[in-house]
Amino acid sequence: MSFPVLRERAEVADDTVSVTVPHPRRRRARRGGSPWVAAAFAAPLVIYLLVFYLWPLVRSIDLSIHDYTVRAFVQGDAAFVGLDNYIAVITSPTFLPALTNTTLFVAVSLVFQYAIGLGLAVFFRSHFPLSGVLRGLFLVPWLLPLIVSGSTWSWMMNSDNGIINSVLRAMGAAPINWLTSPDTAMTAVIIANIWLGIPFNLVILYSGLQNIPADLYEAASLDGAGSWRQFWSITFPLLRPVSAITLLLGLVYTLKVVDIIWIMTRGGPADTTTTLAIWSYREAFGTGQPDLSPAAAVGNILIVIALVFGFVYLRAQRRQENS
Amino acid sequence: MNTKVLRLTAVLATATVAVGALAGCSGGTDTGGDASGTYTWWDPYPQHAEGSDWAKRVQDCGTQAGVTIQRTAYDTTALTNQALLSAQDGTSPDIILIDNPAVSTLADTGMLSTTEELGLDTSKIEPNLLAAGELDGKTYGIPIGANTLALYYNADVLSAAGVDPSSITDWATLDAALAKVSATGKKGISFSGINTEEGSFQFLPWFWGAGADLADLSSPQAVEALSLWKGWVDKGYAPNSVITNSQNTVWEEFLTGDFGFAENGTWQVNSAAKAPFKTGVIQLPAKDGGAAPAPTGGEFIVAPVQKDTARYETTRKIIDCMTTTEGFVQTADTFAYYIPPTEEGQKELLTEHPDLKTWVSAVQDAKGRTSDNLGTKYPLISEQLWTAVQNVLSGVQSPQQALDAAQTAAQAATSK
């Protein structure tokens, strides 16, 4: 930039300052004057948080510590049962498999979503013709309504006339009962979920990459570092804060996944794809008789799990800031 | 400091909104009209918009009773939830048309008035259809029509395989027919074994047709019925996808022309007529011959309890208007898939549409899922039943193991 431009800016800045700085005492008086105004400005946010965050949470806890049968729900006389619902949920034969399924679903999904998302982000860092268009195309899974992508996946994975099995047959391999065999159903829904999660990881990690100064790479290549070395010594460590928040958000999103599994397998066959979220949804809405209390208990257990990871993230963040 | 607090709030908030949405179902409704000249009406037919024949019929019944009807249409599952919420708020509509297995669930909450309280005459309704609305000796509504399941067949596929549909009278002859169809390279049959209510709905004709009873899921008859389905999948008569098929998927498979038979409902009559091949329909056979009872589908007209009991008089008039013989036949015509629930209505429908004969007898042989005073226990039993079907078809358990487990779980759930 040239000098005249800078000087012009400086002059304008000087003028503005001299005109707008008010008398110190007056300023103080105005600031301390009306706490009501401050409260009024905060009110919309506070009300919003109370109505949309606190109230559902309170209601969910309320549902889980009472015995809300359908009758009690209408008549409003649900008996207080304390932690009985939680005890029933945890001792239920569905709990351990559901917890295992949730862990497997979340862990495998996150690892692959993150690894593939990061790989693609690094790939798109170097601009080449049509890279923008290609990057845009990778966002498609994000833009499609879940009912569309879920139905498409279950159609592709159909045992008899799905396209995946047609390809397998054409190559001479044995077709796989993706969604109808207890051995492969979990793999099938994880594959679909990974596909869904890649765009999210790609977008956040790609924007994180933009913040890494290009001169670091220049310096590294002058020192003779290859691209592999550059990735592990520059990209990966400098991307750590962004990676952490990506993984945390991914975790929360994946924990609560209901739609894709529900559309593809409804938690079956034989509960092999029943995660905690699916279990909660099924108790509440999946049968002819809503069981709201156990559903709320399972939902609250999920909230606690998400919170625990939130705190792990906060601690890691604090340690990094201190170091 | 500030950013830390903010970040903590953000983490809390994200976690809460993420999972809270699962459990916290709430919402309000204030459509319970107080204006004396306006009566509120909910039904599960959003496909019939304002200005449609159906909407006009509803309005006509209001006009005859001297009031205006404010009609709101919901999706079937949303309707039950809305009904429960409105009852909790004390803002129930005057009339609801609700899916028959939900009647006992609503009745159990005390939110429905009985037909006796309203002064409705139910003597002409076929007892097997009315049963779904009965709980502990009281009747909570009137069916406005009924539909059920039967066996559609592809006449072209059958004649190519040398199968005469009229020869299918029991399980053995059906099995033989499926073997012949499979031998020609086509698939024998498609049905829905999905792990939702639809799966139980489709399994019940075989379950009841073997002589089993919902009170005992692990009886030898029940095992026979489930072994029949498992055998079809194992022998390749039915595709493996039946495990995840919904009834709609079954129908789509049938329309490809690659199937000999498909188990499906009255609501596909029009679609079957438009199929690119010749179709026919027979009743689902029972194990040892004769027709198996299939579960009834269709809506009941019910009247939620109102604080102002003076409204019942007009409500009764509106319901009466919907449930005359003419009214039933009109409803059947409007929807093209409803069989009237009275003998007179059925006769009149048959003079207009003689081709619906199989469906009329299927409805006469049908059985309500919540009948036998199962009421609100049915959904709990049904969940165990479809779970057992899933476990067997996917090869996790043998029919006996799965049904034993289902019976134990159903007993535990219903004795709570």
Interface residues (C-beta under 8 A of the other chain):
Chain A: L49 F52 Y53 W55 P56 L57 R59 S60 L63 S64 V70 R71 F73 V74 Q75 G76 S154 N158 S159 D160 N161 N177 L179 T180 S181 P182 L248 L249 V252 Y253 L255 K256 V258 M264 T265 R266 G267 G268 P269 A270 D271 A277 S280 Y281 A284 F285 G286 T287 G288 Q289 P290 L292 A295 A296 V298 G299 N300 L302 I303 A306 L307 G310 F311 Y313 L314 Q317 R318
Chain B: K4 R7 L8 V11 L12 A13 T14 A15 T16 V17 A18 V19 G20 A21 L22 A23 G24 C25 S26 T77 N81 L84 A87 Q88 P101 A102 T105 D108 T109 G110 M111 I194 N195 T196 E197 P239 N240 S241 I243 T244 T376 Y378 P379 L380 S382 E383 T387 Q390 N391 L393 S394 G395 V396 Q397
